[in-house]
Amino acid sequence: MGAREGAPPEGLLVVGVDIGNSTTEACLAVVAPDGSITYLGTDLTRTTGVKGTPDNTEGALKAIRGALASAGRSAGQVETVLLNEATPVISGLAMETITETIITESTMIGHNPTTPGGGGLGVGTTRSIGELGEQQPGEPVVCVVPHGWDFDDVAATLNAAVAAGVDVVAAILAGDDAVLVTNRLARPIPVVDEVSAVEKVPLGMLAAVEVAAPGRTIRTLSNSYGLATVFDLDPVQTRQVSPVARALTGNRSAVVVRTPTGDVTDRRIPVGELVLHGAGKTLRVDVDAGAEAIMEVVGRAQPLDDARGEPGTHVGGMLAQVRDTMADVMDVAGQPDVPVSDIAIRDVLAVDTFVPAEVRGGLAGEVALENAVALAAMVRTSRSRMQLVADLVSEGLGAAAGIGGVEGEMAVGGALTTPGVDRPIAVLDLGGGSTDAALLTREGECTAVHVAGAGELVTKLIDSELALGDREVAEGVKWFPLGKVESFFHLRHEDGTVEFVDQPLPPHVFARVVVLTPDGPAPVPTRHGLDHVRRVRREAKRRVFVVNALRALRQVAPGGNLRALEFVVLLGGSALDFEIPDMIADALAPHGIVCGTGNVLGTEGPRNAVASGLVRAHAALVAEEARCRSS
Amino acid sequence: MPEQLTAPGPRPAVLVYRHPGAPAVVLRQVCAGVEEEGVPTDVTEVPGPDDATALAHAAAGESRLGVGIGLDAAGAAAVHHGTLPEGTPVVTTPAQALSSDWRRVGRIAARVVKHLPLV
């Protein structure tokens, strides 16, 4: 752009700096007196401190110096540094289960020990193995074996009891011994093992033990009428035990003990109403109705002025929690605290999800899938301290520094350097907390919107739906493709291709579903297969990014009509994701939109859009001044 | 019962090479770990090296399943797979271990055969 081979370009040295939530990017360029730009170099570093705080100075200076070093320039030559004005939004997340399964008395053990023993159904009275000698012949007995019994002793005791005429029909073991015991029994019976809280199994009660053949699931105890038959229940009682049958569905083995007061309740917690103020209306929606209904109502209340939850309900608590978090983030030392009541929620994204929760009162760590709603909410903030950061950068570098423009508009300018795009151009910035869209029309008008929900919400959904309980592992599942280690020397990728490796894979990943990180395969701690993990990952991305891409673009598109858009450029950290850009492009294709990941300056990919946009905006001002002077 | 050595059967099995001095209680728990997973074992007394990993490596080389267990005189145990270099066994336990550790050695050997995570 104007530079002759060999001769250094004439003009003033300008650095655009974009301080983001996670990375700080710099773009170094020479702007000639006529406004033409010669790009010299870029740099990228981790953001230091929370975005928009004085702590950012260190990272900003590092990025500026990095860009200067790559171009062989010194800080003394810099004319001015241009910082971005941060997007004036902060996002928060909340998740709440709306169902809960509680066993008020110990009535069922429904779990999948990897190796139960025997097969079939046994119904009898629970007796401790120590009492078996005193048992009268005739009455069917379910034998309960506590911790500390050796498998040979268990088998010998059971065989002796059977020889003495005791009708042992099933056994429940604390240890992992079911196959060992059944292999040594004279008369085969179903045996369920690995029941960690075996001491809580009530004795002297009627119990049913069922073990299915390998590859099968239980048929009787997972069927309400099967339970009614086994325990001779009347219609009222059958209705009461039907949650037990549902909870046991899909298991290979199960135990149901009938206790006089026992019942399983399938309680639905009142979730409450979400009250949305916007577009001069006040709309109410029951959160129970699900994400689709909520989002439909949110759409009708655009632009949203505030959202509140009914006090004393779950949704009230969720939004209060979001507001409290945001008040903390917005508080500035030396200034009065932001009153929580002043924080207006400007956008909400609701997502249906499910949370595997341990059943309260279960005896073997049983898990039930509970329905849940995740809410991402976003508030506007007027308190930006980027000017303070600019002052500190100026001091540290010894050059002028100021605010060069607002993020959304700058991003569009930077995106325009992507080869093959033209106005009207829309950018989608797929960030961590919010998804931002900006449109630059053919006439040069720019509009920007921010919607709640982005990468953080995807991580949270993956974390809870796979019950990982570890944010770092969930991040790994989000960022990297999956594989299955099939032997010490080969692994199968999620697309089915098989790769042979030269060095043996470590035992801790053997036969595991793994994420293929740059540092090698890392195990995903789950019993689910690769396909399930993949489905959860893709669904989380679709429900957040595809939904939000369409929502944000509709808000900037003329008349809300996506067909009026021509070029959509994806930017931001999640535009580097290996599948999100494809998922969004697929969703936009029916609307005749050209959509792809940006390639800023033809070299930077989806990075550096705001930083180079700041340089472009500055160059446009220089050109404007030049025109004024000449005329 | 646990002292009894089984003859190689028509079916493939996890081979256990035990040093003649290996404690019977260790052998019993290791074999129980394999059996609980439903995989057969063949036990051979090997008077050669008194080193669990070397015994396991030799056993894995002979096993038609490619999986071997070695028990040394002191009671240390190792699991090996035929494709792995001798120096990198699948798992080892020291001589002074709990019976749950020995059970785990057997379980891991069986789970290598069954291609299940080694827990």
Interface residues (C-beta under 8 A of the other chain):
Chain A: T114 T115 F151 D152 D176 D177 A178 V179 L180 N183 E486 S487 F488 F489 P504 P507 H508 F510 A511 R512 P523
Chain B: M1 A32 E35 E36 E37 G38 H81 T83 L84 P85 T88 V90 V91 R103 I108 R111 V112 H115 L116 P117 L118
